[in-house]
Amino acid sequence: MWGDSLIQRIEKPSWGQKRQFDIISKKIVLTPKEVPKLFHMCRSCILSLIPLCQIEQTSSQLPLPLIMRNNVLKLKLDDFRINPLKVQAQNLQTNSYLANYIHSGQEVEIKVQNTESDSCIGTYYTSSNKLAILKDQGLDCCVLDPVIPLNEILRVLRRTNQTLTENFTWKVVEEVIHYIMTNSKGHHILQPTMIKVTKLYPKVFVESFDTELDQVKQKPPELDTGFFYTEKTAIWFLGFILKEMLPLIATRQTKQILEKLVKMCFQPDPHKRCSATSAKNFVKQNKPEAS
């Protein structure tokens, strides 16, 4: 398009046509302006009223024929517009793109599953930030709520001299403790990069992935002495995460409570360190009612 000659541009003008990145051809395409038909206008009005995370549930509850439900509430690739200026080489490798949902203008992430793999339903389909699943033009895609790592949030708050809200602070504490209790085997290295916060529909969750010990700056004492993984090791990492958050907590009462919890997590002897259950009970007993 940008390399076209002047004559071609005059003969086939493209003004008013939006540039969009096509997932299938992986090229920039032009979407000509068209007068939407009545059906498409009605469909757009309906989809703009339904949150993305509730489309599948709404579709199953509507007392309509299956064909009509599929035509109205079945998501298509045309429902999303990918800005070519935001597409990078990394996106082409991972098949993950930021797109705008045209019916509400919300920015979402579209992950295209690798059709060559044995199973089309991968980890993204069961991810905590999954909004919807769509199958269109031979592609299996997952629509995800974009996430921000906790360490990025803390970094921005430090630079802008802002503080953490009390509700958000306790939500992070509860989610990390819940993660430790339900994943007591395998994921003993917890870092702020693993804690994700969704953008569209506020949600905090811990993303599981393997981290090399060499990349971890702060390690509990037992890892240096060959101590095998226990729940107490993960509790130490909880204390490290809370220590990073403490300077950004404005409420004095919450700060004092979490300082006590940090001391319980940072006991040098892992046998004297609090367990996930005792940490959960401590939070339940000391958490302010307003939170």
Secondary structure by P-SEA (a helix, b strand, c coil): cccccaaaaaacccccbbbbbbccccbbbbbccccccaaaaaaaaaaaacccccaaaaaaaccccaaaaaacccccccccccccccccaaaaaacbbbbbcccccbbbbbbbccccccccccccccccccccccccccbbbbbbcccccaaaaaaaaaaacccccaaaaaaaaaaaaaaaaaccccccccccccbbbbcccbbbbbbbbbbbccccccccccccccccccaaaaaaaaaaaaaaaccccccaaaaaaaaaaaaaaacccccccccaaaaaaaaaacccccc
